[in-house]
Amino acid sequence: MKFKKKKNFNLFEADSLIYLNPSLKSSKGVLKLFSFIGPAFLVAIGYMDPGNWSTDLQGGAQFGYKLIYILLMSNLMAIFLQYLAAKLGVVKELDLAQATCLMYPKLFKIGLYILAELSIIATDIAEIIGMSIGLNLLFGIPEIWGLVIAIADTFIFLFLVRLGIRVLEAFFLVIIATILGCFVYMIFLSKPNTVEVLTGFIPTQLSANALYISLGIIGATVMPHNLYLHSSLVQTRVYERTEQSIKKALKFNLIDSIIALNFAFFINAAILILAASTFFNTIYQNVAGLHQAHSLLDPILGSSMAGILFAIALIAAGQSSSITGTLSGQIVMEGFINLKIKPWQRRLFTRLLAAIPTIFIVLYFGEEKIEEILVFSQVFLSIQLALTIIPLIHFVSLKKYMADYAISKFQRTIAWIIASVLLYLNLHLVFNTLFSEGAFNWLYLLLALLYIFFLVFSFVYPLKANRLKTH
């Protein structure tokens, strides 16, 4: 049987698509599921990038196990939102950038595109910083040179993409297993208190400092660019477009998301637990940096391998997550402004926009500022997140586009609750920053008003245009 060429697919060349049994009927359930396993693992690697490390380390060191429930809440949000993104890709064969362009006027789309690019740059900043720190910890390479070396990983990215989607998915699975193995060993050495770990799953009221770190955790866990990425990656599976096959594809992609993102949750929880059991309520409670954590792990845990494994896992996380950021950038660029460039060119474009300002800041302010940049990049991702999920929720709710596959009223309620929680946290941070003592200025006020305008317009416009039908 001949398959139709995908008109809207814009991530890989046609020979990287995976052609399945047309109706998904003949192969056994496990084999059919295996055919769909993979896209969420590429997405999951972005949920454990170096930005997560910094926020998780700070959360564990300063607040013990108290913020584990924030990680769990973030993971549940991520699974649900990634499912919506996957549903968009499976049902409509559109990625989120393309779908967003169908709903909003031109000028607003340009604004959303710029913000999406900034979030991808913020992601890449975290990744090159993490990789440069890892190279410094493992080989003693100065961080400024580590940032330069990080630019050259374009060639690794190009090589992996040319091998095809299945090889890329397998590569990420190995990376996730490597990172998880490193932290399982270090947790075994740290011997955390099991009862205290379990109490961390109980929600508690957050202080101002804990809220800031929590927002960073959410921004590092539920990442905006991953929603664009997932909606495109699910289209690498090609099969006959029947109602039965689409429903099976949705089911298998949900399972893929649950498995992959729970791996990411275990790794993030492992980092927080390691920090809590090692540094909390000690003289090292204020250890917030990756450098400090690395230098203290060996003497505290009593193993020379702890620091080495920490550095290896950090390099692996930085290198692999930078690839997913580049793929997302390609999707955003093609989806919003229909500009198609070669993957290595997009890789170099993203990396230079992230590396040049980072190198400048490090040269001007010193390497001690590198950790602050890392955490702030994750908070920015959380601020951008609402402007990504509002269009996503609107589109998958539209009977006009999704027909019978539009999400139910119950699912819409859950989706808007998630959006409301994120929006509340984001606005809380914006106004805390705006009106904190000594921080107010007119530029901050202008940026805050502009942010609120984007939020309101992204929510109201589809409703006012009578495009959202509630049934």
Secondary structure, 3 states (H helix, E strand, C coil): CCCCCCCCCCCCCHHHCEECCCCCCCCCHHHHHHHHCCHHHHHHHHHHCHHHHHHHHHHHHHHCCCCHHHHHHHHHHHHHHHHHHHHHHHHHCCCHHHHHHHHCCHHHHHHHHHHHHHHHHHHHHHHHHHHHHHHHHHHCCCHHHHHHHHHCCHHHHHHHHHCCHHHHHHHHHHHHHHHHHHHHHHHHHHCCCHHHHHHCCCCCCCCHHHHHHHHHHHHHHCCHHHHHHHHHHHHHEECCCCHHHHHHHHHHHHHHHHHHHHHHHHHHHHHHHHHHHHHCCCCCCCCCCHHHHHHHHHHHHCCHHHHHHHHHHHHHHHHHHHHHHHHHHHHHHHHHHCCCCCHHHHHHHHHHHHHHHHHHHHHHHCHHHHHHHHHHHHHHHHHHHHHHHHHHHHHHHCHHHHHHHCCCHHHHHHHHHHHHHHHHHHHHHHHHHHHCCCCCCHHHHHHHHHHHHHHHHHHHHHHHCCCCCCC
